[in-house]
Amino acid sequence: MKTDQFWTRIIFIVSAVISLAVAFLILGPRPEGIEGSLDVSMLPLVNASLNGLTIPLLIYGFILIKKKQRDHHRNVMLTAFGTSSLFLVSYVIYHWFKSGPKMYTGDFSIFYYMILLTHIILAVSIIPLALLTLYRGWTFQIDKHRKIAKITFPIWLYVSITGVMIYLMLY
């Protein structure tokens, strides 16, 4: 169990570092001359596409585990984790070269900000949840994996869906 404690600590430390780094990239200052030095205008579409790809992967992974196809489930869920990880890398690159969040200018601002607020809160929580779920599945702690996956799956799905919705509302 010492191994579990070690990896759980690492997961929470990594999750905190990622969340703080993203917050800093969005809200913090930029080194002079960095903004606009690389054209990142296509990355929001890439990000939305990666989120959009994650949605059917999560649903398919859920279907596979219900059919007790564990090996296929594992591969699909690792792919979903990969698309979400690529999203995070792309998102960080975008916000390094483009300062601040894009402002919403549409007619549904209350709806937009409700989605955005819940998306942000749950996106922060999905980092440790997904990592812990992945770790427990990877180490064949099936009962623990199943318990946390019941929490992780709907949150991860919501974050992916609302990520696409936010993109569609902003662009």
Buried (B, 14 or more C-beta within 10 A) or exposed (E): EEEEEEBBEEBBEEBEEBBEBBEEBBEEEBEEEEBEEEEBEEBBEBBBBBBBBBBEBBBBBBEBBEEEBEEBBBEBBBBBBBBBEBBBEBBBBBBBBBBEEEEBEEEEEEEBEEBBEEBBEBBBBBBBBBBBBBBBBEEEBEEBBEEBBEBBBEBBBBBBBBBBBBBEBBE
